[in-house]
Amino acid sequence: MDNVPPASADDPLHDSTPALEIGGKLALYETSANRPYARAGTGFPADRNHGLPSNFSDTASATWAISITSDFDDILADVAAGATAFFDNASSLGLAYEGLISSDTQQHGISVKGTWRF
């Protein structure tokens, strides 16, 4: 990671994540439904090592310059699962989990989303 070339503000940072998502629709009552889903994919970062040079604004010399670097894993698992319940008054309630997992990275998130129509 010591020889990471610095990036400029114009350098893009991107990756690709092919994934497969399956889901369905289940009737809860005559006028309500639930839509569960699950997704699994694999992420491939295009730029594993990314560096960004910076310094403090009131320093005139480059002696105080620092470089912030990130080292990404070669392959990341991208998983998600959730369900949204739709009710007869056009309101909904959803619960979802999303995770990004590799040998050095673990990101987990849970979200709750509700809509009440009036």
Secondary structure as the mmCIF struct_conf table of DSSP 4:
data_model
#
loop_
_struct_conf.conf_type_id
_struct_conf.id
_struct_conf.beg_label_comp_id
_struct_conf.beg_label_asym_id
_struct_conf.beg_label_seq_id
_struct_conf.end_label_comp_id
_struct_conf.end_label_asym_id
_struct_conf.end_label_seq_id
TURN_TY1_P TURN_TY1_P1 ASP A 2 ASN A 3
HELX_LH_PP_P HELX_LH_PP_P1 VAL A 4 PRO A 5
STRN STRN1 PRO A 6 PRO A 6
HELX_LH_PP_P HELX_LH_PP_P2 ALA A 7 SER A 8
TURN_TY1_P TURN_TY1_P2 ALA A 9 ASP A 10
STRN STRN2 ASP A 15 SER A 16
STRN STRN3 ALA A 19 GLY A 23
STRN STRN4 LEU A 26 TYR A 29
TURN_TY1_P TURN_TY1_P3 GLU A 30 THR A 31
STRN STRN5 SER A 32 PRO A 45
BEND BEND1 ALA A 46 ALA A 46
BEND BEND2 ARG A 48 ARG A 48
STRN STRN6 ASN A 49 SER A 54
TURN_TY1_P TURN_TY1_P4 SER A 57 ASP A 58
BEND BEND3 SER A 61 SER A 61
HELX_RH_3T_P HELX_RH_3T_P1 ALA A 62 TRP A 64
STRN STRN7 ILE A 66 ASP A 71
BEND BEND4 ASP A 74 ASP A 74
STRN STRN8 LEU A 76 PHE A 86
TURN_TY1_P TURN_TY1_P5 ASP A 88 ASN A 89
BEND BEND5 ALA A 90 ALA A 90
STRN STRN9 SER A 92 ILE A 101
BEND BEND6 SER A 103 ASP A 104
STRN STRN10 GLN A 106 THR A 115
#
